[in-house]
């Protein structure tokens, strides 16, 4: 009996000694795999973005509400609205995610010079329409040299001076200069999950003509994201739109790659690789 008892205790003691060693080993393996994944990701990103012109400025800021903003500023003439169809970190272009989508259908306006980025004019899912509702659409009128946010349902309704010199990106109005209006307007335009804590993205311009592409990996409400932009984005007379959010909130920059949840996105707002 005593021999069996000793054997039983011995096994229990060895088990209690080995368990911390096993857990430590597992932690070391997990850490090594994470480090290898990070290094592989960095190497992959360098390969994907190698040689691209750097025609934007990068800024990172954290608002008083602790919302971290990653921002790319550029001239509106350096914007290309384009198809993605993949997670952005696999696309050889700097920029951020664009508008809302479902499957392969683009549900937000994305038009350059009267040509939707994902199909034919007047075709569903092509980028010609803000599906279901009139929504805030950020428009660069190249002929007039001015920005605006227009509440429209389709490309036909856009007001521009020259249909061959503009681009239009659909989203949801931020109304950054009107704190009383913005929430009601966002509700009317059906901003998804406004009160949830989610990753978010947006597109903002100032009265000097500078454009900002903005992504936060911080889980925050739409109100918190909007306030962080008001607090942290340089410039006066800010105005802009919310873009698609949550796992679609993705950024490719030389300084930071934000993968969201690595889901494929249909459309991106890209930096023109032909301009330096």
N, C-alpha and C positions, 0 to 999 in steps of 0.2 A: 504493500500500500504506500509506504513512504517513498519507494523508488518511483512508482507511478506519479505520486504527488510532485516529487522533484522534477520529473520529466515534464509534467504539465506546467509547472511554474517556469521551468527553463524555456519552454516554447513561448509562453506568454511574455517573459522578459525579453527574449530575442525579438519577438514581434514588436514590442513597444520600442525597442532600440532601433529597429530597422525602419519603422514607419517614417520618422523624421528624415532619415537618409533618403528614403524613396521619394518623399514629397519634394525634398531639396533637389534631387536629381531631375524630377519632372519639371520643376520650375526652371532649372538650368536649361533643359531641352527646349522648353517653351520660349525662354528668352533668346536662345540661340536661333531658333526658327524665326522668331519675330525680327531679330536683327538681320538675318539673312534675307527675309522678305523685304525689309526696309531698304537694304542695300541693292537688292535686285530691282525694287521699284525705282530707286534713284537712278540706277543704270538705265533702266527702261525709259524713264522720263527723259534722260539726257539724249538717248538715241532718237526718241520721237521728236524732240524739239530742237535737235542739233541744227545750227545754221540758220534758224529763223530770225528775221529782222526784229529788233527790239524797239518797235515804234510806239511804245507806251511808257508811262511812268507808274511805278508801283508804290503803294503806301499801305501800311498796316497800322491799325489803331484799335484801342479798346475804349469803349464809351464808359462814362461814369456808372452805367448800369451793367458793366462787365460783359457787354456784347462785343465780340472780336470781329472786326471788319477787315477783309482783304479787298483792296481796291486797285483797279487799273484805270488810269486816266489816259485819254487819247483824243485826237481830233476826230470829229464826226466823219471827216473824209477818209479816215483810215478804218472805217467799220465795214465789215462784210457779213451780211446775214447769209448763213449757209446751212446745208444739211449736215447732220452728224451721223445718226444711226448707230452710234456706239457710245460707250462711256467716253467722256471727253479726254481722259488721259491717254486714250488710244488714237486720238485725232491729232495729226501733226499741224496744229495751229494754236496760237495763244488766244485766250478769250474765256467766255463763260457760257453757261446754258442759256437758252432762250425761253420761249413761251410754253404754254401748257400743251399736252399731247395725250393721246390715248392710243396704245399700240403703235402703229406706224403713222397715225393721222395727227397732223398738227392742228391744234384747236385755237391757236392764237395767230393773229396777223403777223406775217413775216414777209415783207415785200421789198424788193429793190427795183426801182425804175419801172414800176408796174408789172414786175415779174415775181410771182410768189416762189418761195425757195424750194417748195416740195411738191411741185406739180403744175397744173395748168390754171390759168385765170378762171375764176368762178367754180373751180372744182373743190369738192369737200375734202378737207384734210390737207390742202395744198399750202396753206398759209395765207389764203386770200380772205379768210373769215376769222372773226372772233366768234367762236361757236356759241350759239344760244342767246348770248347777251351782248349789248353794246358795252365795250370795255375800254379802259384807258389805253391808248396807243401812242407811244413816243415816236414822233415824226421829225426827221431831219429834212428840211426843205433846202436843198443845195442852191437853187436859183435865188431864193430869198435870203439865204444864209442865216436861217433861224430854226430854233427848236420849238416844238409845241407838244402838248398832250391832248389828243383828240379822242372824244368818246364816240366810237363808231363800231359798226358790226361787220363792215366789209371794206375792201380796198376801194370800191366805187365811191364811198363816202368821204374819203380822205381829201382834205383841202390842201393843195400844193400849187405852186406857181408853174412848175414844169414837170409833167408826168415822166419825163426821162431823166430827172436829176433829184431823186429823193430816195430815202428808205424809211420804213415804218415797222416798228416792233411792238406787238401787242402784249398786254399784261393787265394790271389792275392799277388804277390811279392811286398815287400816294398823297396828293394834295399837301405837299410839304409846307406850303405857305398858309394853310388854313386848318388849324387844329380843331376847329368846330365842325368843319365839313367832312373831314377825311373818313371818319368811321362810318357815317351814313352812306357816303359814296362807295366805300369799299364793300359794304353790305349790299348795296344796289347792284354793284358789278359782280357780286358773288365771289368774293375772295375766299378761296378754300381754306378751312382750318385756321382762321384768323386768330383764335384764342388758344390754339395748341402750341406747345413748345416744340418747334421744328427748326431745322436748318432753312435758311432763306437766301434769296438773291434779288437783286434789283438793278435798275438802270437810272441814272440821275444826271442832270445837266445843271450848269450854273449860268448866270447872266453874262459871263465872259465867253461862252461858247465851248467850254470844256465839258467832256462827257466822262462819266465814271461808271465802270462796271464793277458791281459790288457783290460779294458772297460772304456769308457768315457761317462757320461751322458750329457756332454756339446755338444751342436749342433755345429758341426764344419765340415770343408771340409776334404777330405782325406789328402791334403797337410798339413793342420793345425794339424791334428792328428799325422801324421808322424813326423812333426817338434817337437811336444810336446814329443813324445817318444825319439827322439834324445836328447832333452834338459833335460829330467827328469828321464829316466831309468838308474839306476846305471850300471856300467860295460863297458868294452871296446869291440870293434869288434861286435857291435850289428847287428843282421840281423833277418829278420822275414817276416811275412805275414799279410795282412789284412784278417779278417774273415768277416762273415755276419754282417750287421750293421742295423742302424735305430732301429725299435722297437724290433729287435732280439738281440740287444746288452744287454746282461743280465749277472749278476754275483751273485753267492751264496758264501758269505764268512761269517765267524763269525762276522767280523768287519763291514761289509756292505752288504746289499742285494740290488742290482740294478735290478729292474723288467723290464726295457725297457718299452714297452707298454703292457706287460703281455700277449703277444701272445704265443701260443705253438711253440716250436722249435723242429726240428726233432732230432738234435744231439748235444751233449755237450762234452766239454773237462773237465773231472772230475779228482779230486784228489783221488788217490787210498785209499779207506777206510780201507784197510787191513794193511797199513803201517803207523807208527807213527813217 
